[in-house]
Amino acid sequence: MEPHHLVSSHGRWYLLGWDLDRDDWRLYRADRMRPRIPLGPRFAPRTVPGGDVEDLVAARFKGADVNAWPCRGSVIVHLPARAVLPFAGDATVTAIDEHTCSLEAGSWSWGALAAWFGRFEAQLEVVGPAELTAAFATLADRYASAHRTGPTDAD
């Protein structure tokens, strides 16, 4: 491994380095690393893709090579934008009127994105894409099954 940069993210320290075995950039948790002797051969530092260490680290936490979520979708949330905005993270909130807003967000999978939208406990309308609509249907089936198999008031 060729170390490149020490970064802090998600409450931990990571070492960004080039993995010689995988021929790719990797993040290593600093608290799990142990020094080895000998230290290894000298190397010329590589250029980080895109030139920005923070963007590369953010992308890797998103499971991608670029700082963008692989799955992006949009819904209409039947809540005022002011109620959604404090919990939207890196999503985009746009007021439609005083009672509804649009919300565009991303995630590493369609199911995770649908579940993330569900956090607002409000009526939702899927704007798109079709993969997000399908993910909502899958979650609805999964939740309905959990409801049928869960404990009842008689238990």
C-alpha distance (Angstrom), angle and dihedral (degrees) to the residues before:
residue distance angle dihedral
M1 . . .
E2 3.78 . .
P3 3.83 109.3 .
H4 3.77 115.7 -139.3
H5 3.79 115.1 165.4
L6 3.81 140.1 -1.0
V7 3.83 111.7 -135.6
S8 3.79 137.7 175.9
S9 3.80 117.6 -136.4
H10 3.80 136.1 153.4
G11 3.80 90.7 5.3
R12 3.82 94.9 -56.6
W13 3.79 138.7 91.3
Y14 3.81 117.7 -116.0
L15 3.76 134.5 -174.9
L16 3.79 114.0 -138.2
G17 3.77 108.5 -148.9
W18 3.77 144.1 157.8
D19 3.81 110.9 -105.9
L20 3.81 106.8 -141.9
D21 3.82 93.0 -164.1
R22 3.82 94.7 51.5
D23 3.80 96.1 32.8
D24 3.83 90.1 -134.3
W25 3.80 143.4 95.7
R26 3.81 115.2 -87.6
L27 3.80 137.9 -176.9
Y28 3.78 117.0 -132.2
R29 3.80 122.3 -167.0
A30 3.78 105.5 -120.8
D31 3.82 93.5 -145.7
R32 3.82 89.5 60.6
M33 3.79 95.9 50.8
R34 3.79 125.6 100.6
P35 3.81 124.2 -168.8
R36 3.79 116.2 -112.5
I37 3.76 127.2 -152.7
P38 2.96 122.4 -115.7
L39 3.78 92.8 43.5
G40 3.80 95.2 -146.2
P41 3.78 135.9 -113.8
R42 3.78 124.3 -41.9
F43 3.80 116.8 -101.6
A44 3.77 140.1 -173.2
P45 3.83 110.7 -108.4
R46 3.80 113.6 -108.4
T47 3.77 124.4 -131.8
V48 3.80 113.5 -107.9
P49 3.83 111.9 -120.4
G50 3.80 108.0 -97.9
G51 3.80 89.3 11.3
D52 3.83 94.8 -103.2
V53 3.81 119.4 105.0
E54 3.84 93.4 -165.2
D55 3.82 92.4 53.0
L56 3.80 91.7 49.1
V57 3.82 92.5 49.2
A58 3.83 91.5 47.3
A59 3.81 89.6 49.5
R60 3.80 92.6 50.9
F61 3.81 91.0 52.5
K62 3.80 86.7 53.3
G63 3.80 90.8 52.5
A64 3.79 93.8 -112.8
D65 3.79 142.6 102.5
V66 3.79 92.9 -124.0
N67 3.79 128.7 47.5
A68 3.80 94.3 -99.5
W69 3.78 132.1 97.3
P70 3.82 113.7 -108.0
C71 3.83 90.3 -136.9
R72 3.82 119.6 46.7
G73 3.78 127.4 174.4
S74 3.76 144.0 161.1
V75 3.80 134.9 -137.5
I76 3.77 138.2 175.5
V77 3.81 110.2 -121.5
H78 3.79 119.0 -156.3
L79 3.79 92.9 -136.1
P80 3.79 130.8 89.4
A81 3.79 114.8 -91.8
R82 3.82 89.8 -118.6
A83 3.85 89.3 61.4
V84 3.82 93.5 49.2
L85 3.79 101.1 40.1
P86 3.85 98.3 73.0
F87 3.83 90.0 57.1
A88 3.80 100.2 37.4
G89 3.82 98.9 93.5
D90 3.81 108.6 -173.1
A91 3.83 92.6 -12.3
T92 3.80 122.1 113.7
V93 3.82 116.4 -116.0
T94 3.80 120.0 -165.0
A95 3.80 122.5 -178.2
I96 3.81 113.7 -127.5
D97 3.80 95.6 178.9
E98 3.80 135.3 -32.7
H99 3.84 92.1 -71.6
T100 3.83 104.8 37.5
C101 3.78 140.9 40.3
S102 3.76 139.7 -179.5
L103 3.77 118.8 -116.7
E104 3.81 124.6 -162.7
A105 3.79 117.6 -171.8
G106 3.77 143.2 154.1
S107 3.78 138.9 -139.9
W108 3.79 141.7 169.3
S109 3.85 92.5 -98.1
W110 3.80 138.2 19.6
G111 3.82 92.2 -118.9
A112 3.79 91.9 52.1
L113 3.81 90.1 48.4
A114 3.83 92.5 50.9
A115 3.81 90.5 48.2
W116 3.82 90.2 48.4
F117 3.81 91.3 53.9
G118 3.82 88.5 50.1
R119 3.79 90.4 63.8
F120 3.80 90.1 84.2
E121 3.84 93.7 68.2
A122 3.80 91.7 -143.7
Q123 3.79 136.8 111.3
L124 3.80 110.5 -75.4
E125 3.79 133.0 -163.2
V126 3.79 117.3 -162.4
V127 3.79 112.7 -129.7
G128 3.81 92.8 -178.0
P129 2.90 174.0 74.2
A130 3.81 111.9 -24.7
E131 3.83 90.7 -124.9
L132 3.80 89.0 63.9
T133 3.81 91.5 50.7
A134 3.83 89.2 51.6
A135 3.82 90.8 48.8
F136 3.83 90.4 53.5
A137 3.83 89.0 51.6
T138 3.81 91.2 50.7
L139 3.81 91.4 49.4
A140 3.82 91.2 46.8
D141 3.82 90.1 54.3
R142 3.80 91.2 46.1
Y143 3.82 92.6 49.4
A144 3.82 92.4 45.3
S145 3.81 89.2 52.9
A146 3.81 90.8 49.6
H147 3.80 89.0 50.5
R148 3.83 92.0 51.6
T149 3.80 93.7 48.3
G150 3.82 98.5 39.6
P151 3.81 127.0 98.5
T152 3.79 118.6 -76.4
D153 3.80 130.9 -143.2
A154 3.82 87.6 -99.4
D155 3.83 91.1 61.6
